[in-house]
């Protein structure tokens, strides 16, 4: 397993990884999430230019998992982590998260996620994230949640989570988010 920065010509591949990973939502009664279009290439390129865009590549140097993040209120906010189902349950998602946590001296990592989806909030809790109480949600995270609600994601319970430095959680065999 090798983690590196995404290249511009790989941006279409990230969309394919996210589509494939999103299919698991269909099986739990969330077809709208499975059908949701991945971020467009210009938005992914913005993460490459202004934030962080990382991939795990296979032996042929082809991306099989990715993570995009950007600074939000002094933390690195994870916008998306996706692992292609053919490579799931191998710790690739956790490896991307841990790699991000070691970049640039981030004070913390944050994310928003579905509270009751097993490979979302429970998974991130195993990776060392904790749910944020209402008074801990920063202005930037409130804006992200507002945008998510406007996109219709609040049909299912969601929450904000945070991982402080050195809170990686214990590894496990199911440590790859969709």
C-alpha positions as CSV (number, residue, x, y, z in Angstrom):
1,X,0.0,0.0,0.0
2,X,1.3,3.4,-1.0
3,X,-0.3,6.8,-0.2
4,X,0.5,9.8,-2.3
5,X,-1.1,13.0,-3.6
6,X,-3.7,12.7,-6.4
7,X,-2.6,13.8,-9.9
8,X,-4.9,15.9,-12.1
9,X,-5.4,13.1,-14.6
10,X,-6.7,10.8,-11.8
11,X,-9.6,13.1,-10.8
12,X,-12.1,11.1,-12.9
13,X,-11.0,7.9,-11.2
14,X,-11.9,9.4,-7.8
15,X,-15.5,9.9,-9.0
16,X,-15.6,6.2,-10.1
17,X,-14.3,5.1,-6.7
18,X,-16.9,7.1,-4.9
19,X,-19.7,5.8,-7.1
20,X,-18.7,2.2,-6.5
21,X,-18.3,2.8,-2.7
22,X,-21.6,4.5,-2.5
23,X,-23.5,1.4,-3.8
24,X,-23.5,-0.1,-0.3
25,X,-25.9,2.6,0.8
26,X,-28.5,1.1,-1.5
27,X,-28.6,-2.1,0.6
28,X,-29.5,-0.2,3.8
29,X,-32.4,1.8,2.4
30,X,-30.5,4.9,1.4
31,X,-30.7,4.8,-2.4
32,X,-30.6,8.6,-2.6
33,X,-27.1,8.5,-1.1
34,X,-26.0,5.8,-3.6
35,X,-27.4,7.8,-6.5
36,X,-25.9,11.1,-5.4
37,X,-23.3,12.4,-7.9
38,X,-19.7,12.6,-6.6
39,X,-18.1,16.0,-6.5
40,X,-17.5,17.4,-10.0
41,X,-13.9,17.4,-11.3
42,X,-13.4,21.2,-10.8
43,X,-14.4,20.8,-7.1
44,X,-12.0,17.8,-6.7
45,X,-9.3,19.9,-8.4
46,X,-9.9,22.7,-5.9
47,X,-9.1,20.2,-3.1
48,X,-6.0,19.3,-5.0
49,X,-5.0,23.0,-5.3
50,X,-6.2,24.4,-2.0
51,X,-6.6,21.5,0.4
52,X,-5.5,17.9,0.5
53,X,-6.2,15.2,-1.9
54,X,-4.6,11.8,-1.2
55,X,-4.9,8.4,-2.8
56,X,-4.0,4.8,-1.9
57,X,-2.7,3.2,-5.1
58,X,-2.4,-0.5,-6.0
59,X,0.7,-2.3,-7.4
60,X,0.1,-0.7,-10.8
61,X,-0.1,2.8,-9.2
62,X,-3.8,3.1,-9.9
63,X,-5.9,4.8,-7.1
64,X,-8.2,2.4,-5.2
65,X,-9.1,4.7,-2.3
66,X,-9.0,8.5,-1.7
67,X,-9.5,11.2,0.8
68,X,-10.1,14.9,0.3
69,X,-9.8,17.5,3.1
70,X,-9.4,21.2,3.7
71,X,-8.7,23.5,6.6
72,X,-11.9,24.5,8.5
73,X,-11.6,26.5,11.7
74,X,-8.1,25.5,12.5
75,X,-8.6,21.8,11.8
76,X,-8.3,19.6,8.7
77,X,-11.9,18.8,7.7
78,X,-12.3,15.5,5.9
79,X,-14.8,16.1,3.1
80,X,-14.8,12.6,1.7
81,X,-13.1,9.2,2.3
82,X,-14.0,6.5,-0.3
83,X,-12.5,3.0,-0.7
84,X,-13.4,1.0,-3.8
85,X,-15.4,-2.1,-2.7
86,X,-12.8,-4.4,-4.3
87,X,-10.2,-3.1,-1.9
88,X,-12.4,-2.6,1.2
89,X,-11.8,-4.0,4.7
90,X,-8.0,-3.8,4.4
91,X,-7.4,-0.7,6.5
92,X,-7.0,1.7,3.5
93,X,-9.5,4.3,4.8
94,X,-7.8,4.3,8.3
95,X,-4.4,4.6,6.6
96,X,-5.6,7.7,4.7
97,X,-7.0,9.2,7.8
98,X,-3.9,8.5,9.9
99,X,-1.7,9.9,7.1
100,X,-3.8,13.1,7.0
101,X,-3.4,13.4,10.8
102,X,0.4,13.5,10.4
103,X,0.4,16.2,7.7
104,X,1.3,19.8,8.5
105,X,0.8,19.6,12.2
106,X,-3.0,19.7,12.1
107,X,-4.4,20.5,15.5
108,X,-7.3,18.1,14.8
109,X,-9.3,16.3,12.2
110,X,-13.0,16.9,11.8
111,X,-15.8,15.4,9.6
112,X,-19.5,15.1,9.3
113,X,-21.1,11.7,8.9
114,X,-24.2,9.6,9.2
115,X,-24.8,8.7,12.9
116,X,-26.4,5.3,12.4
117,X,-24.6,3.8,9.3
118,X,-22.1,1.2,10.6
119,X,-19.3,2.2,8.2
120,X,-19.8,5.9,9.1
121,X,-20.0,7.2,12.8
122,X,-19.2,3.8,14.4
123,X,-16.3,3.3,12.1
124,X,-14.9,6.8,12.7
125,X,-15.3,6.3,16.5
126,X,-13.0,3.2,16.1
127,X,-10.6,5.5,14.3
128,X,-10.4,7.9,17.4
129,X,-13.1,10.4,16.4
130,X,-15.7,11.6,19.0
131,X,-19.1,13.2,18.4
132,X,-19.1,16.9,19.0
133,X,-21.6,18.4,21.4
134,X,-23.7,21.3,20.0
135,X,-21.5,23.9,21.8
136,X,-18.3,22.5,20.3
137,X,-19.5,22.8,16.7
138,X,-17.5,25.6,15.1
139,X,-18.9,28.2,12.7
140,X,-17.3,26.5,9.7
141,X,-18.8,23.1,10.7
142,X,-22.2,24.7,11.2
143,X,-21.9,26.1,7.6
144,X,-21.0,22.6,6.3
145,X,-24.0,21.1,8.1
146,X,-26.2,23.8,6.7
147,X,-25.1,22.9,3.2
148,X,-25.6,19.2,3.9
149,X,-29.1,19.9,5.1
150,X,-29.9,21.9,2.0
151,X,-28.6,19.0,-0.1
152,X,-31.1,16.7,1.7
153,X,-28.7,14.7,3.8
154,X,-30.6,15.4,7.1
155,X,-33.2,12.8,6.1
156,X,-31.0,10.5,8.2
157,X,-29.3,11.5,11.5
158,X,-25.9,13.2,11.0
159,X,-23.3,14.5,13.4
160,X,-20.0,16.3,13.5
161,X,-17.0,14.4,14.8
162,X,-13.4,15.4,15.8
163,X,-10.2,13.5,16.3
164,X,-7.5,15.3,18.3
165,X,-3.8,14.5,17.7
166,X,-2.7,11.0,18.8
167,X,-6.3,9.6,18.9
168,X,-6.0,7.0,16.2
169,X,-8.2,4.3,17.8
170,X,-7.5,0.6,17.7
171,X,-7.2,-1.0,14.2
172,X,-9.7,-3.6,13.2
173,X,-10.5,-5.8,10.1
174,X,-13.4,-3.6,9.0
175,X,-11.6,-0.4,9.0
176,X,-12.6,1.0,5.6
177,X,-15.5,3.4,5.1
178,X,-17.6,3.3,1.9
